[in-house]
Amino acid sequence: MPIVAQSTETTDWVSRFADEVIAESERRAPGKPVVVASGLSPSGPIHLGNLREVMTPHLVADEVRRRGHQVRHLISWDDYDRYRKVPAGISGVDDSWAEHIGKPLTSVPAPQGSAHPNWAEHFKAAMVASLAEMGVEFDGISQTEQYTSGVYREQVLHAMRHRQDIDAILAQYRTKKAPPKKQQQKPVDEAELEAAEGSGAAAEDDGSSGSAGYFPYKPYCGNCEKDLTTVTAYDDDSTELTYACTACGFSETVRLSEFNRGKLVWKVDWPMRWAYEGVIFEPSGVDHSSPGSSFQVGGQIVGIFGGEQPIGPMYAFVGISGMAKMSSSKGGVPTPADALQIMEPQLLRWLYARRRPNQSFKIAFDQEIQRLYDEWDRLDAKVADGTALPADVAAHSRAVRTAAGELPRTARPLPYRTLASVADITAGHEDQALRILSDLDPADPLGTLAEVRPRYDKAEAWINTHVPADQRTIVREEPDAELLKSLDEQGRQSLRLLLDGLAGHWSLEGLTHLVYGVPKVQAGFSADATPKELPPEIKTAQRSFFALLYHLLVGRDTGPRLPTLLLAVGQERVRTLLGE
């Protein structure tokens, strides 16, 4: 399908920001590519809250591209930030990693067993792979490379010359710190993932303040590599800088005009980059948008570097529902890779596209994912038949394609809940899965599982990683003779009606009609009677009938949807388990 530029009349939030960004770019840098930016710190697993830092500018950048403009989406990898703490729950990482606190992330060893050269590259790689699967185009910038190669040397020297001006701006916001509040640990499924955590914000101080005054620059120690240093002297003319390390006692004097082992502190570094890269659009999390925060202070400091603050919407938190066993292995921070294991990239893109940046939302890892997929499939159908609302059409378009083209998708997108049920029941036996799925629609049987991939694989992964063992479906090996013997005449009659209709209704649609119709027929109504034509007690009778079938088939009160379960078990085995 060819890419069609979105009308500026579309009312979705992406189009409105694209209008502003194009106009602002033409004012600030006419004739040049539009620059949008994100910042991510590979200090640990880059989670789904951090993804909003990327998806917000990505969606705007993609809309600008669809309108025929050149765009650069920069992702600054804040890999020259200090290693602040040892994250919990990461395999191969123990308390011995604490010796690296204070070093640049690129100077910290990767977790044990990693194929990557350092800590930053290890966590960066997973995010890069996820963004590729989601169709996110970007220009990555390593801040380690920028600083250590001297790219920012003039900006660093400029900041040092204007350190009093910077200090005066920061002084407006310095207040006596209140004692930290005791925070209760939230369970993972209730936790809100702070989207701005990976933007280099961290708990970095305003700069090096000692007897020699304020300096917006922190050297990394030439002996221990840590940033626990204080500048003790600096000469603007010669650029000679003397610092002392409080960690190991080392001190030295260097020429800052030739020295590349240090960086500007965060509240100066971020606005410096806005000016250096000419950033027009960069969002920020709620913690960066409060009084005295990095974004607000940066809006004043950026002028010292001759730049302007970007258009910067505040974005809200991303919540998570249902973590299952992920928290024990990943430290409780679900990543885009975790989400893409169980959902197609179109669905994940849609979750970020359909909500305005200042609206929070949740990503489901529990049963809620089935409802989300149902909602997505309904939207897909409405878009196809032309009945969807314009804003929904826009969000759908941003989910399924980028300016570069359509994302790969499942050829036959069968309902996710059906695929999950089949994966649950068949426990990895692909031949059985194909048999069941082929029976769903005998008039158009499935040829191979490839037709339902990758959705089938995502549903199978969800079953295997997020459904507790005690909720998995295990079909009975032998009939429940005791239960069958205890049935009254009504119970036996309901089973006879079902068994008599099996052969003639052996499809997903047919079995759905059959299992819902049995209690209607028993009550003297037509199997085709609609809910409006039936008394309320029919629903109670249906629930009782369903519970009976579940007990006879899987030994529980509930399970996968009965039509899918019957297809999975197979006619012969169903007849045996129901006592025929």
LINGI-V670865 format. One record per pair of residues at least 4 apart in sequence whose ideal C-beta (glycine too) atoms are under 7 Angstrom apart, sorted by sequence separation. I is the first residue (numbers start at 0). J is the second residue. If there is no record, write none. Layout:
BEGIN
I_J + I_J
END
This chain:
BEGIN
5_9 + 12_16 + 13_17 + 14_18 + 15_19 + 16_20 + 17_21 + 18_22 + 19_23 + 20_24 + 21_25 + 22_26 + 23_27 + 24_28 + 25_29 + 41_45 + 45_49 + 50_54 + 51_55 + 53_57 + 54_58 + 55_59 + 56_60 + 57_61 + 58_62 + 59_63 + 60_64 + 61_65 + 62_66 + 64_68 + 92_96 + 102_106 + 109_113 + 116_120 + 118_122 + 119_123 + 120_124 + 123_127 + 124_128 + 125_129 + 126_130 + 127_131 + 128_132 + 129_133 + 141_145 + 142_146 + 143_147 + 144_148 + 151_155 + 152_156 + 153_157 + 154_158 + 155_159 + 156_160 + 157_161 + 158_162 + 161_165 + 162_166 + 163_167 + 164_168 + 165_169 + 166_170 + 169_173 + 185_189 + 196_200 + 220_224 + 234_238 + 244_248 + 254_258 + 263_267 + 264_268 + 265_269 + 267_271 + 268_272 + 269_273 + 270_274 + 271_275 + 272_276 + 283_287 + 288_292 + 291_295 + 292_296 + 293_297 + 294_298 + 296_300 + 297_301 + 322_326 + 324_328 + 325_329 + 329_333 + 333_337 + 335_339 + 336_340 + 338_342 + 342_346 + 344_348 + 345_349 + 346_350 + 348_352 + 349_353 + 354_358 + 363_367 + 364_368 + 367_371 + 368_372 + 369_373 + 370_374 + 371_375 + 372_376 + 373_377 + 374_378 + 375_379 + 376_380 + 377_381 + 378_382 + 379_383 + 380_384 + 387_391 + 388_392 + 389_393 + 390_394 + 391_395 + 392_396 + 393_397 + 394_398 + 395_399 + 396_400 + 400_404 + 413_417 + 414_418 + 415_419 + 416_420 + 417_421 + 418_422 + 419_423 + 420_424 + 421_425 + 428_432 + 429_433 + 430_434 + 431_435 + 432_436 + 433_437 + 434_438 + 440_444 + 446_450 + 448_452 + 451_455 + 452_456 + 453_457 + 454_458 + 455_459 + 456_460 + 457_461 + 458_462 + 459_463 + 460_464 + 461_465 + 462_466 + 466_470 + 475_479 + 479_483 + 480_484 + 481_485 + 486_490 + 488_492 + 489_493 + 490_494 + 491_495 + 492_496 + 493_497 + 494_498 + 495_499 + 496_500 + 497_501 + 500_504 + 501_505 + 505_509 + 506_510 + 507_511 + 508_512 + 509_513 + 510_514 + 511_515 + 512_516 + 513_517 + 516_520 + 517_521 + 518_522 + 520_524 + 524_528 + 528_532 + 533_537 + 536_540 + 537_541 + 538_542 + 539_543 + 540_544 + 541_545 + 542_546 + 543_547 + 544_548 + 545_549 + 546_550 + 547_551 + 548_552 + 549_553 + 550_554 + 559_563 + 560_564 + 561_565 + 562_566 + 563_567 + 564_568 + 568_572 + 569_573 + 570_574 + 571_575 + 572_576 + 573_577 + 575_579 + 9_14 + 63_68 + 102_107 + 115_120 + 130_135 + 140_145 + 145_150 + 146_151 + 185_190 + 195_200 + 208_213 + 219_224 + 220_225 + 234_239 + 244_249 + 253_258 + 263_268 + 273_278 + 283_288 + 287_292 + 290_295 + 291_296 + 301_306 + 326_331 + 333_338 + 339_344 + 342_347 + 363_368 + 381_386 + 382_387 + 387_392 + 400_405 + 413_418 + 445_450 + 466_471 + 478_483 + 486_491 + 504_509 + 505_510 + 519_524 + 528_533 + 550_555 + 553_558 + 559_564 + 568_573 + 574_579 + 39_45 + 64_70 + 86_92 + 109_115 + 115_121 + 145_151 + 219_225 + 244_250 + 262_268 + 286_292 + 287_293 + 288_294 + 301_307 + 354_360 + 381_387 + 399_405 + 400_406 + 425_431 + 445_451 + 504_510 + 519_525 + 520_526 + 549_555 + 558_564 + 7_14 + 63_70 + 85_92 + 109_116 + 130_137 + 158_165 + 206_213 + 207_214 + 219_226 + 233_240 + 243_250 + 287_294 + 301_308 + 399_406 + 425_432 + 437_444 + 448_455 + 519_526 + 549_556 + 99_107 + 109_117 + 113_121 + 206_214 + 220_228 + 242_250 + 263_271 + 325_333 + 329_337 + 339_347 + 363_371 + 387_395 + 437_445 + 504_512 + 549_557 + 565_573 + 5_14 + 24_33 + 85_94 + 108_117 + 109_118 + 115_124 + 206_215 + 207_216 + 217_226 + 232_241 + 241_250 + 338_347 + 378_387 + 399_408 + 436_445 + 504_513 + 519_528 + 524_533 + 549_558 + 39_49 + 60_70 + 107_117 + 108_118 + 207_217 + 218_228 + 230_240 + 231_241 + 298_308 + 350_360 + 382_392 + 422_432 + 425_435 + 516_526 + 546_556 + 7_18 + 85_96 + 106_117 + 107_118 + 109_120 + 110_121 + 217_228 + 231_242 + 241_252 + 283_294 + 297_308 + 322_333 + 421_432 + 21_33 + 60_72 + 85_97 + 105_117 + 109_121 + 230_242 + 231_243 + 240_252 + 325_337 + 350_362 + 433_445 + 552_564 + 20_33 + 39_52 + 229_242 + 239_252 + 240_253 + 378_391 + 382_395 + 500_513 + 548_561 + 38_52 + 104_118 + 105_119 + 216_230 + 228_242 + 229_243 + 319_333 + 421_435 + 512_526 + 519_533 + 20_35 + 37_52 + 57_72 + 104_119 + 228_243 + 239_254 + 240_255 + 421_436 + 433_448 + 436_451 + 522_537 + 37_53 + 56_72 + 84_100 + 214_230 + 228_244 + 229_245 + 238_254 + 432_448 + 497_513 + 545_561 + 552_568 + 82_99 + 83_100 + 227_244 + 237_254 + 238_255 + 294_311 + 378_395 + 497_514 + 82_100 + 92_110 + 227_245 + 238_256 + 240_258 + 519_537 + 522_540 + 37_56 + 82_101 + 91_110 + 211_230 + 214_233 + 225_244 + 227_246 + 429_448 + 518_537 + 36_56 + 81_101 + 82_102 + 90_110 + 91_111 + 209_229 + 211_231 + 497_517 + 35_56 + 53_74 + 81_102 + 89_110 + 91_112 + 209_230 + 211_232 + 223_244 + 225_246 + 496_517 + 81_103 + 82_104 + 207_229 + 209_231 + 211_233 + 222_244 + 518_540 + 207_230 + 223_246 + 341_364 + 413_436 + 518_541 + 35_59 + 79_103 + 80_104 + 218_242 + 220_244 + 223_247 + 269_293 + 338_362 + 493_517 + 496_520 + 552_576 + 35_60 + 82_107 + 222_247 + 288_313 + 346_371 + 551_576 + 78_104 + 79_105 + 220_246 + 223_249 + 342_368 + 346_372 + 349_375 + 515_541 + 518_544 + 551_577 + 78_105 + 220_247 + 222_249 + 266_293 + 270_297 + 274_301 + 341_368 + 517_544 + 221_249 + 265_293 + 269_297 + 273_301 + 281_309 + 283_311 + 285_313 + 493_521 + 220_249 + 280_309 + 282_311 + 346_375 + 492_521 + 33_63 + 221_251 + 266_296 + 270_300 + 274_304 + 279_309 + 280_310 + 281_311 + 282_312 + 283_313 + 284_314 + 285_315 + 266_297 + 270_301 + 274_305 + 278_309 + 279_310 + 333_364 + 274_306 + 282_314 + 489_521 + 267_300 + 271_304 + 273_306 + 418_451 + 422_455 + 266_300 + 270_304 + 411_445 + 33_68 + 35_70 + 39_74 + 41_76 + 273_308 + 33_69 + 82_118 + 169_205 + 273_309 + 376_412 + 418_454 + 422_458 + 32_69 + 33_70 + 34_71 + 35_72 + 36_73 + 37_74 + 38_75 + 39_76 + 40_77 + 41_78 + 418_455 + 422_459 + 32_70 + 39_77 + 42_80 + 105_143 + 376_414 + 413_451 + 20_59 + 32_71 + 34_73 + 36_75 + 38_77 + 221_260 + 325_364 + 411_450 + 415_454 + 419_458 + 423_462 + 40_80 + 42_82 + 103_143 + 410_450 + 411_451 + 418_458 + 422_462 + 42_83 + 78_119 + 219_260 + 315_356 + 318_359 + 320_361 + 323_364 + 353_394 + 373_414 + 17_59 + 21_63 + 218_260 + 219_261 + 314_356 + 315_357 + 317_359 + 318_360 + 319_361 + 321_363 + 322_364 + 352_394 + 409_451 + 412_454 + 419_461 + 16_59 + 20_63 + 43_86 + 218_261 + 313_356 + 314_357 + 315_358 + 316_359 + 317_360 + 318_361 + 319_362 + 320_363 + 321_364 + 372_415 + 409_452 + 415_458 + 419_462 + 217_261 + 312_356 + 313_357 + 315_359 + 320_364 + 321_365 + 409_453 + 13_58 + 17_62 + 78_123 + 216_261 + 217_262 + 312_357 + 317_362 + 319_364 + 320_365 + 349_394 + 352_397 + 409_454 + 13_59 + 17_63 + 43_89 + 321_367 + 352_398 + 369_415 + 21_68 + 76_123 + 166_213 + 216_263 + 217_264 + 320_367 + 369_416 + 514_561 + 14_62 + 215_263 + 423_471 + 424_472 + 514_562 + 13_62 + 17_66 + 215_264 + 348_397 + 349_398 + 423_472 + 165_215 + 348_398 + 369_419 + 424_474 + 162_213 + 493_544 + 511_562 + 162_214 + 215_267 + 510_562 + 162_215 + 345_398 + 345_399 + 159_214 + 507_562 + 510_565 + 507_563 + 510_566 + 5_62 + 158_215 + 159_216 + 490_547 + 158_216 + 206_264 + 205_264 + 507_566 + 5_65 + 204_264 + 4_65 + 155_216 + 203_264 + 205_266 + 345_406 + 4_66 + 42_104 + 203_265 + 344_406 + 2_65 + 4_67 + 41_104 + 74_137 + 76_139 + 78_141 + 79_142 + 345_408 + 72_136 + 73_137 + 76_140 + 78_142 + 79_143 + 201_265 + 72_137 + 73_138 + 74_139 + 75_140 + 76_141 + 77_142 + 78_143 + 200_265 + 441_506 + 505_570 + 72_138 + 74_140 + 76_142 + 199_265 + 343_409 + 440_506 + 71_138 + 73_140 + 75_142 + 79_146 + 438_505 + 439_506 + 440_507 + 438_506 + 439_507 + 482_550 + 482_551 + 501_570 + 199_269 + 479_550 + 479_551 + 501_573 + 159_233 + 282_356 + 160_235 + 498_574 + 45_122 + 53_130 + 475_552 + 41_119 + 44_122 + 57_135 + 474_552 + 475_553 + 43_122 + 474_553 + 475_554 + 498_577 + 473_553 + 41_122 + 45_126 + 472_553 + 498_579 + 41_123 + 53_135 + 156_238 + 494_577 + 494_578 + 198_283 + 198_284 + 200_286 + 472_558 + 39_126 + 200_287 + 472_559 + 195_283 + 195_284 + 198_287 + 194_284 + 195_285 + 193_284 + 195_286 + 195_287 + 193_286 + 200_293 + 368_461 + 474_568 + 483_578 + 159_255 + 169_266 + 478_575 + 478_576 + 156_255 + 155_255 + 156_256 + 365_465 + 478_578 + 364_465 + 475_576 + 165_267 + 152_256 + 158_263 + 155_263 + 158_267 + 149_259 + 343_453 + 148_259 + 343_454 + 147_259 + 146_259 + 158_271 + 343_457 + 342_457 + 103_219 + 146_262 + 341_457 + 154_271 + 83_201 + 106_224 + 80_199 + 83_202 + 172_291 + 341_460 + 194_314 + 340_460 + 341_461 + 80_201 + 154_275 + 77_199 + 102_224 + 194_316 + 102_225 + 193_316 + 194_317 + 101_225 + 172_296 + 192_316 + 340_464 + 341_465 + 101_226 + 191_316 + 192_317 + 101_227 + 169_296 + 191_318 + 192_319 + 439_566 + 168_296 + 438_566 + 190_319 + 168_299 + 188_319 + 435_566 + 168_300 + 187_319 + 188_320 + 435_567 + 188_321 + 188_322 + 165_300 + 187_322 + 424_559 + 423_559 + 165_303 + 164_303 + 187_326 + 420_559 + 192_332 + 324_464 + 420_560 + 424_564 + 323_464 + 52_194 + 161_303 + 323_465 + 421_563 + 425_567 + 51_194 + 52_195 + 420_563 + 424_567 + 48_192 + 187_331 + 321_465 + 323_467 + 416_560 + 420_564 + 47_192 + 48_193 + 49_194 + 52_197 + 81_226 + 101_246 + 46_192 + 48_194 + 52_198 + 417_563 + 421_567 + 49_196 + 157_304 + 48_196 + 49_197 + 154_304 + 45_197 + 40_197 + 39_197 + 40_198 + 40_199 + 38_198 + 38_199 + 79_262 + 75_272 + 73_276 + 129_335 + 129_336 + 132_339 + 128_336 + 125_334 + 126_335 + 129_339 + 134_344 + 125_336 + 133_344 + 132_344 + 133_347 + 133_348 + 59_280 + 56_280 + 56_281 + 56_282 + 55_282 + 52_282 + 90_328 + 88_327 + 36_276 + 88_328 + 88_329 + 89_330 + 34_276 + 36_278 + 88_330 + 34_277 + 87_330 + 88_331 + 34_278 + 35_279 + 37_281 + 86_330 + 34_279 + 35_280 + 36_281 + 33_279 + 35_281 + 28_277 + 27_279 + 24_279 + 23_279 + 20_279 + 55_314 + 20_280 + 51_314 + 51_317 + 134_401 + 136_403 + 48_316 + 48_317 + 47_317 + 47_319 + 134_406 + 27_307 + 44_329 + 50_335 + 44_330 + 46_332 + 47_333 + 23_310 + 46_333 + 47_334 + 44_332 + 46_334 + 47_335 + 45_334 + 20_310 + 44_334 + 19_310 + 47_338 + 58_352 + 54_351 + 51_351 + 55_356 + 47_362 + 61_397 + 65_402 + 64_402 + 13_352 + 58_397 + 61_401 + 61_402 + 12_355 + 10_389 + 11_390 + 14_393 + 9_389 + 10_390 + 11_393 + 11_394 + 9_393 + 13_397 + 5_393 + 2_400 + 2_402 + 2_404 + 0_405
END
